[in-house]
């Protein structure tokens, strides 16, 4: 798929999309859109040809050519389920995406980061996505460590969150990404303590969102409460930040911490506190966590009833009040948030009823954008995450529905006949016994 093959076919290294970058890539985009990806046999070769044109364009020297190809690939990943077309090409795609992250312009880095995340979502959990995470983590971490461009950092945060969510196989791998994100949220805790930087509100809110999203995956692993005391204490200070988006992102992160019981000492720690077993440290941890709970509950109460004031953004203010009222209800009464999204038809609805699920839903909706419904309907990864069982008849044509229902009726009739035969056989057996 590389340079030599393309050059031989075209007779030159820089001719592809050189004289008219936009026109050539746009024609490929039209082709892939017109194909209406469906894995039907008669379309596969054409779809693969278009995909190969995009991949070939990623080898070009001109940055605008690579950007155009990346843009169309991102559009294709959003619009269609390309699993069957990319499962044997993901290594090539990943290599070129990472090259763009490493050497590209801000626009190219952002597009490539998004493409990497979409590739992982398309392939789903497994060895391929684990490889995507392992290969991309160093490049994305480098973007976060350089602090060179806020836009690139936000894209890298989102991508790192997605590929770790899909590809991580143990807590250690997840913690590595959580640490990289936390070094953006709270830079003085990072390795470069000589040059402490303070993230601006948009970057800080994005880092908090990515961190909370990834944190939702640690629930099944053993967690040491003492390790979370300092991060939770810092998050509580962000509830008093001037920027509303930062306050809300910090609130969501704290809600996940509450749901995962990160503020609760474990049962053996409780026993030590009650019996005075180890005294000192355990007792102090218990008291510190109780104080943190009280502080967070108090701040949440204030934010849930914050007055508007002159010139306040009414929409965001309403969102903030609603969010912190939900958090307060959860902290005080254990009342979980509930939300539903209509997927397709009359009966297919995605429902969430926990903070972890809600954070995951909102993150995937934002990351996938207009492609969210398409992926929820057809992507096994999302269907497994949200336990979605779709009603397949809603998407069938009228004729196909008739065939489907006819088949159902036939199966039902066969089952009833079988039940009748079994019942008659039992009756005959009983009569013979008598």
Beta strands, then each sheet from edge to edge (+ up, - down):
strand 1: 339-344
strand 2: 348-352
sheet 1: 1+ 2-
end
